[in-house]
C-alpha cells in the first residue's frame, strides 16, 4: 500500500509545484467543492484526483484552504502534506527547519536546528550512522510511517518550526496507481490533519 492510499483524503504536491487531492473513497460534494476552488478533476491510474496547477503561493494557499475546510465537513480522515497549502505572509526566508524525504517505503529527515533535531528524537526518529540525517525506527509499515511524519510535522508547526515533505513525485503523471480497493472500507486508526491551517 502507498502512503497516498491510507486516508480518505490525501493532499500532496509534486516537485513541479502541482497541488493534488486524492479521494480514496466517495465523498459527498467533493467534486463540486474542489472544482469550485479551482482544482481540475482527473481519473489517473485507478485514482480519482484533483489537480491545482502551480501559481502564486497566496492564491494556491487560499484555494486549497477552501477545499480542505469543505472536505473536513464530510471526513476527518484527511492528511495534508503539501507545502503549497502552508503559505504565510510572515514565512521566513531560507530552507525549512525540517525536510522530510519520502521514497520507496522509507522516510529520511534532515534538521537544520537543534530544536528540530530534538523534536525528531522526541517522535522516535533515529540519527543515521553518519549523523547527517534521521530516519524512522525499524519495523514501521506504511501506516506507521505516515503517522510518524504527520505527528512530527504537526508538532513542528506548533513550535513555529517550518517543515517540508517531499513525496518523490516529480510531476502529476508520476503519481502512483491506486492499490486501495474503492469498495473496501478504511480500516485502522484515523489519522487527523497534519497541521492546523493558519487563520487568514
C-alpha positions, 0 to 999 in steps of 0.5 A, a space after each residue: 500500500 502507498 502512503 497516498 492510499 491510507 486516508 480518505 483524503 490525501 493532499 500532496 504536491 509534486 516537485 513541479 509545484 502541482 497541488 493534488 487531492 486524492 479521494 480514496 473513497 466517495 465523498 459527498 460534494 467533493 467534486 463540486 467543492 474542489 472544482 469550485 476552488 479551482 482544482 481540475 478533476 482527473 481519473 489517473 491510474 485507478 485514482 480519482 484526483 484533483 489537480 491545482 496547477 502551480 501559481 502564486 503561493 497566496 492564491 494556491 494557499 487560499 484555494 486549497 484552504 477552501 477545499 480542505 475546510 469543505 472536505 473536513 465537513 464530510 471526513 476527518 480522515 484527511 492528511 495534508 502534506 503539501 507545502 503549497 497549502 502552508 503559505 504565510 505572509 510572515 514565512 521566513 526566508 531560507 530552507 525549512 527547519 525540517 525536510 522530510 524525504 519520502 521514497 520507496 517505503 522509507 522516510 529520511 529527515 534532515 534538521 537544520 536546528 537543534 530544536 528540530 533535531 530534538 523534536 525528531 528524537 522526541 517522535 522516535 526518529 533515529 540519527 543515521 550512522 553518519 549523523 547527517 540525517 534521521 530516519 524512522 525506527 525499524 519495523 514501521 509499515 506504511 501506516 506507521 510511517 505516515 503517522 510518524 511524519 504527520 505527528 512530527 510535522 504537526 508538532 513542528 508547526 506548533 513550535 513555529 518550526 517550518 517543515 517540508 515533505 517531499 513525496 518523490 513525485 516529480 510531476 502529476 503523471 508520476 503519481 502512483 496507481 491506486 492499490 486501495 480497493 474503492 469498495 473496501 472500507 478504511 480500516 485502522 486508526 484515523 489519522 487527523 490533519 497534519 497541521 492546523 491551517 493558519 487563520 487568514 
